């Protein structure tokens, strides 16, 4: 007979914890028979000593099974994507409808902004009327009708994770590889997926700053998901600069619509095609990643992805004509200020975390739980790494509610973007980073 004290004692002394014990503990988290003190002790013990590969898989399965799991009967594969978080990362809003246009079904359970990184749900809710808080029956209907739905996890999806996540946030145990893996995958696997592609970020705007950290997380996620029965691959992708030139909820939606409806191309389009190519190959809708990437590009270029996006928006409460005239609906900030370069040269580095925090301080993210987000504020036209610039040329544009906020943001932006003089540029090469830095497969 399992009990919290004996499980905690096993973890404290470095002994392996059985799958049955981890299942018991996850159920105790879900039904609150495990106390807050015991949950905190569990998180700290796992953070300090780890669970090992088998324990990580067992905890992921236990947290997945602590609540409702979805079952699908659809005429195409059920696929999804997850990103570990970055700046200007609005891939989900392009990829979900593109996969749907290729014949997949995408029940994407997503999250809100965390720290300096934006949240997909907050971005989607910048569209007036859209609600991401859907009951399970409505969620399933939207997926069937539109081919995709991007929603918040209900209280019945992986409730053990909901409880443990809150404890981790206040016990300084967020960084545990085992707990990160179980948290991400328990919600994804509860969605009944038949294939998953992971976008694991590395660089100044990511949580994992080094490629070694990102590689370790990618391997843990891929091995655990596959062992739990969900075919999964990962791409390691660069986050040493914002993915999109716009940062902030409505501003990122505007860029997404440019990609879907107006032929805008660049890093967001490229990464969407790469991740989509992997997903389609896993779902057997493409022979390989390269063919799949081509299919994703085609459905974006023909407008088929935009059509599915529009269907999803309407089904989730948004306006009927959004894809035809999206700027009519997106909120705009009253103050727009250009941030110019104080010196000429070439952009050597961009501190993405600083830029993400600028958006948060403008009101586009949460500093404490419960903060209201202003969807209109943020940054646009952020300069790219490697770009040559003359004094007085723009580095970015700030969208703010008040001039004082815009002034403070401008100072932070200038400090976050390092410009080399011509002499410094001549001293060493300054290549822009590659978009894709590696792939992790089963």
C-alpha positions in Angstrom: 0.0 0.0 0.0 1.5 3.3 -1.1 1.6 6.4 1.0 3.2 9.8 0.6 5.7 9.5 3.5 7.2 6.2 2.2 7.5 7.5 -1.3 9.2 10.7 -0.1 11.6 8.6 2.1 12.5 6.5 -1.0 13.3 9.6 -3.0 15.2 11.2 -0.1 17.5 8.1 0.2 18.1 7.7 -3.5 16.0 4.6 -4.0 14.0 3.9 -7.2 10.3 4.7 -6.9 8.0 2.2 -8.6 5.5 3.1 -11.3 2.7 2.1 -8.9 4.0 4.5 -6.3 4.2 7.3 -8.8 0.7 6.6 -10.1 -0.5 6.7 -6.5 1.3 10.0 -5.9 -0.1 11.6 -9.1 -3.6 10.6 -8.1 -3.0 12.1 -4.7 -2.0 15.4 -6.3 -5.1 15.4 -8.4 -7.6 14.6 -5.6 -5.6 16.6 -2.9 -5.0 13.6 -0.7 -1.4 14.6 -1.0 -0.8 17.8 1.0 0.9 20.9 -0.2 3.9 20.2 2.0 4.2 16.7 0.6 3.9 18.0 -3.0 6.7 20.5 -2.3 8.9 17.9 -0.7 8.3 15.6 -3.8 9.2 18.4 -6.2 12.4 19.2 -4.3 13.4 15.5 -3.9 13.0 14.9 -7.7 14.8 18.2 -8.5 17.8 17.2 -6.3 18.0 13.4 -7.0 16.1 12.8 -10.2 13.9 9.9 -11.2 16.0 8.2 -13.9 14.6 7.4 -17.3 12.1 4.7 -16.2 10.8 6.9 -13.4 10.5 9.9 -15.7 8.3 7.8 -18.1 6.3 6.4 -15.2 5.6 9.9 -13.8 4.6 11.3 -17.2 2.1 8.4 -17.7 0.8 8.8 -14.1 0.2 12.5 -14.6 -1.4 12.0 -18.0 -3.8 9.4 -16.4 -4.6 11.6 -13.4 -7.5 13.1 -15.3 -9.4 12.9 -18.5 -7.7 11.6 -21.7 -9.2 12.3 -25.1 -10.0 9.6 -27.7 -10.5 10.4 -31.3 -12.1 8.8 -34.3 -11.2 11.0 -37.2 -10.4 10.5 -40.9 -6.8 11.7 -40.5 -3.9 11.5 -38.0 -4.1 13.5 -34.8 -0.9 15.6 -34.6 0.5 18.4 -32.5 3.5 20.6 -31.8 5.0 22.0 -28.6 7.6 24.7 -28.2 9.7 25.2 -25.1 9.2 29.0 -25.3 10.9 31.9 -27.0 10.5 35.5 -28.1 8.2 36.3 -31.1 7.4 32.6 -31.3 4.0 32.5 -33.0 4.5 29.3 -34.9 1.5 27.5 -33.5 -0.9 30.0 -35.0 0.5 29.3 -38.5 1.3 25.6 -38.1 -2.0 24.3 -36.6 -4.2 25.5 -39.6 -1.5 24.4 -42.1 -1.4 20.9 -40.7 -5.2 20.9 -40.8 -5.1 21.9 -44.5 -2.8 18.9 -45.2 -5.4 16.5 -43.7 -4.3 16.3 -40.1 -6.4 17.1 -37.0 -4.7 19.3 -34.4 -6.1 19.4 -30.8 -3.5 21.8 -29.5 -3.6 22.3 -25.7 -1.5 25.3 -25.2 -0.4 27.7 -22.5 -0.3 31.4 -21.5 2.8 33.7 -21.2 5.5 32.4 -18.8 8.2 34.8 -17.6 9.6 36.7 -20.6 8.1 34.5 -23.2 4.7 35.1 -24.7 1.8 32.6 -24.6 -0.1 31.2 -27.6 -3.4 31.5 -25.8 -2.9 35.2 -25.0 -2.0 35.8 -28.7 -5.1 34.1 -30.0 -7.3 35.9 -27.5 -6.0 39.2 -28.9 -8.7 38.5 -31.6 -11.9 40.0 -30.3 -14.4 37.4 -29.1 -12.1 34.4 -29.2 -12.3 32.2 -26.1 -9.7 29.5 -25.6 -11.5 28.2 -22.5 -13.6 25.5 -24.2 -15.5 22.6 -22.6 -14.3 19.2 -23.9 -17.3 18.6 -26.1 -16.9 22.0 -27.8 -13.2 21.4 -28.1 -13.8 18.2 -29.9 -16.4 19.8 -32.2 -14.1 22.6 -33.2 -11.3 20.1 -34.1 -13.7 18.1 -36.2 -15.1 21.1 -38.0 -12.1 23.4 -38.5 -9.3 20.7 -38.4 -7.6 22.4 -35.5 -8.3 24.1 -32.1 -5.9 25.9 -29.8 -7.2 25.8 -26.3 -6.3 26.0 -22.6 -6.1 22.8 -20.6 -9.3 22.1 -18.8 -9.2 21.4 -15.1 -9.9 17.7 -16.0 -6.8 17.4 -18.2 -3.7 16.3 -16.2 -4.9 17.8 -12.9 -1.8 16.4 -11.2 0.4 18.6 -13.3 -1.8 21.7 -12.6 -1.2 21.1 -8.9 2.5 20.2 -9.1 3.2 23.1 -11.5 1.9 25.6 -9.0 4.1 24.1 -6.2 7.2 24.1 -8.5 6.8 27.8 -9.2 7.1 28.7 -5.5 9.7 26.1 -4.4 12.4 26.9 -7.0 12.1 23.5 -8.7 11.0 24.6 -12.2 14.3 23.7 -13.7 14.1 19.9 -13.0 14.5 18.0 -16.2 12.2 15.2 -14.9 9.5 17.6 -13.8 9.7 19.7 -17.0 9.4 16.6 -19.1 6.4 15.2 -17.2 4.7 18.5 -17.1 4.9 19.2 -20.9 4.1 15.7 -22.0 1.3 14.8 -19.6 -0.9 17.5 -21.1 0.1 16.7 -24.7 -0.4 12.9 -24.3 -3.8 13.4 -22.6 -4.9 15.0 -25.9 -4.8 11.5 -27.5 -2.0 12.4 -30.1 -0.8 10.1 -32.8 2.3 12.2 -33.4 4.1 15.1 -31.8 6.9 17.4 -32.9 8.9 19.4 -30.4 10.5 22.8 -31.0 13.3 23.0 -28.3 14.7 26.5 -28.3 18.2 27.6 -27.4 19.8 31.0 -27.1 19.3 34.4 -25.4 15.5 34.4 -25.7 15.0 30.8 -24.6 14.8 29.2 -21.2 17.6 26.9 -22.2 20.5 29.3 -22.9 23.0 26.7 -24.1 22.7 24.1 -26.8 23.9 21.4 -24.4 20.9 22.2 -22.1 18.5 22.2 -25.0 19.9 18.9 -26.3 19.5 17.2 -22.9 15.8 18.4 -22.7 15.1 17.4 -26.3 16.4 13.9 -25.7 14.5 13.5 -22.4 11.3 14.6 -24.0 11.7 12.5 -27.1 12.6 9.3 -25.2 9.9 9.8 -22.7 7.1 10.5 -25.2 8.0 7.6 -27.4 8.2 5.3 -24.3 4.7 6.5 -23.3 3.4 5.5 -26.7 3.4 8.8 -28.7 5.7 8.9 -31.8 7.8 12.1 -31.2 10.7 13.9 -32.7 12.3 17.3 -31.9 14.1 20.1 -33.6 16.6 22.2 -31.8 16.1 25.8 -33.0 17.8 29.1 -32.6 16.4 31.7 -30.2 19.4 34.1 -30.2 17.0 36.7 -31.7 13.2 37.0 -31.9 11.6 34.6 -34.3 9.1 37.1 -35.6 9.9 40.9 -36.0 6.8 41.7 -33.9 6.6 41.0 -30.1 3.3 41.3 -28.2 0.0 39.6 -28.7 -1.9 41.6 -31.3 1.3 42.5 -33.1 2.3 38.9 -33.4 -1.2 38.0 -34.7 -0.7 40.7 -37.3 2.5 39.1 -38.5 0.9 35.7 -38.5 -1.8 37.0 -40.8 0.8 38.5 -43.0 2.3 35.0 -43.4 -1.0 33.3 -43.9 -2.7 35.9 -46.1 -0.2 38.3 -47.6 2.8 36.3 -48.7 5.1 37.5 -45.9 8.2 35.2 -45.7 11.0 34.9 -43.3 12.1 32.9 -40.2 8.5 32.2 -39.0 7.5 30.7 -42.4 10.7 28.7 -42.6 10.4 27.2 -39.1 6.7 26.4 -39.6 7.6 24.5 -42.8 10.4 22.6 -41.0 8.3 21.6 -38.0 5.3 20.8 -40.2 7.4 18.6 -42.4 8.4 16.5 -39.4 4.8 16.3 -38.2 3.4 15.2 -41.6 6.1 12.6 -42.0 5.2 11.2 -38.5 1.5 11.2 -39.4 2.3 9.4 -42.7 0.8 12.3 -44.7 4.3 12.8 -46.3 7.1 10.4 -47.3 9.7 12.4 -45.4 10.4 15.7 -43.7 11.4 17.5 -47.0 8.2 16.5 -48.8 6.2 17.5 -45.7 7.8 20.9 -45.6 6.9 21.4 -49.2 3.2 20.5 -48.5 3.1 23.0 -45.6 4.5 25.7 -47.8 2.0 25.0 -50.5 -1.1 25.2 -48.2 0.1 28.5 -46.9 0.8 29.9 -50.3 -2.6 28.7 -51.7 -4.6 30.2 -48.8 -5.8 26.8 -47.6 -4.1 27.3 -44.2 -5.7 30.7 -43.8 -9.1 29.2 -44.5 -8.7 26.7 -41.7 -7.5 29.5 -39.4 -10.6 31.5 -40.2 -12.8 28.5 -39.4 -11.1 28.0 -36.1 -11.5 31.7 -35.2 -15.2 31.7 -35.9 -15.8 28.4 -34.1 -14.1 29.9 -31.0 -16.2 33.0 -31.0 -14.2 35.4 -33.2 -15.4 37.5 -36.1 -16.5 35.9 -39.4 -14.4 38.1 -41.7 -11.2 38.1 -39.7 -8.9 36.7 -42.3 -10.1 39.1 -45.0 -9.6 42.3 -42.9 -7.7 41.4 -39.7 -6.3 44.8 -39.0 -9.9 46.1 -38.6 -10.3 43.9 -35.6 -6.9 43.9 -33.9 -6.4 46.5 -31.1 -3.8 49.3 -31.5 -1.8 51.2 -28.9 -2.1 55.0 -28.9 1.6 55.7 -28.7 4.0 54.3 -31.4 7.6 55.4 -31.0 10.6 54.6 -33.2 13.8 53.5 -31.4 16.8 54.6 -33.4 20.5 53.5 -33.3 22.9 55.8 -31.5 25.8 54.5 -33.6 26.4 52.8 -36.9 27.8 49.3 -37.6 26.4 45.8 -37.6 24.0 44.1 -35.1 26.2 41.6 -33.2 23.9 40.3 -30.5 20.3 40.7 -29.3 19.3 39.9 -25.7 15.9 38.3 -26.4 15.1 37.9 -22.7 15.4 41.7 -22.2 13.1 42.4 -25.2 10.6 39.9 -23.8 10.6 41.6 -20.5 10.1 45.0 -22.2 6.8 43.6 -23.6 5.9 42.4 -20.1 6.6 45.8 -18.6 4.5 47.5 -21.3 1.6 45.4 -20.1 1.8 42.7 -22.7 2.6 39.9 -20.2 2.1 39.0 -16.6 4.5 40.0 -13.7 2.3 38.2 -11.2 -0.5 35.6 -11.7 -3.8 37.4 -12.3 -2.3 40.4 -14.1 -4.5 41.6 -17.0 -2.8 41.6 -20.4 -3.1 44.5 -22.8 -3.1 42.8 -26.2 -2.2 46.1 -28.1 1.2 46.8 -26.7 4.6 45.4 -27.7 7.4 45.9 -30.3 7.4 45.8 -34.1 10.0 45.8 -36.8 12.7 44.5 -34.6 16.1 44.5 -36.4 17.8 41.2 -37.3 21.2 39.9 -36.3 23.9 40.7 -38.8 22.0 43.8 -40.2 24.1 46.8 -41.1 22.7 50.0 -39.7 23.6 53.8 -39.8 23.2 56.2 -36.9 19.6 57.3 -36.6 18.1 54.3 -38.4 15.4 52.3 -36.6 16.1 49.4 -34.3 12.4 48.7 -33.5 9.1 50.5 -32.9 7.5 50.6 -29.5 3.7 50.3 -29.1 2.7 51.7 -25.7 -0.2 53.2 -23.8 1.8 56.2 -22.5 4.9 58.1 -23.7 6.8 57.5 -20.5 6.4 53.7 -21.0 7.6 54.1 -24.5 10.7 56.1 -23.4 11.6 53.4 -20.8 11.2 50.7 -23.4 13.4 52.5 -25.9 16.2 52.7 -23.3 16.0 49.0 -22.6 15.9 48.1 -26.3 19.1 50.1 -27.1 20.9 48.3 -24.2 19.7 44.9 -25.5 20.9 45.3 -29.0 24.7 45.3 -29.4 26.0 47.2 -32.5 29.6 46.8 -33.5 31.4 49.6 -35.1 33.0 49.0 -38.5 36.4 48.4 -36.9 34.9 45.8 -34.6 33.1 44.1 -37.5 36.4 43.8 -39.4 38.0 42.2 -36.4 35.9 39.0 -36.5 33.2 37.4 -38.6 29.6 38.0 -37.6 27.5 35.2 -39.2 23.7 35.1 -38.4 22.8 31.9 -36.6 21.3 29.0 -38.5 17.6 28.5 -38.0 17.8 24.8 -37.4 20.7 23.6 -35.2 19.9 19.9 -34.9 17.3 17.2 -34.9 16.5 14.6 -32.2 14.6 11.5 -33.4 13.5 8.3 -31.7 
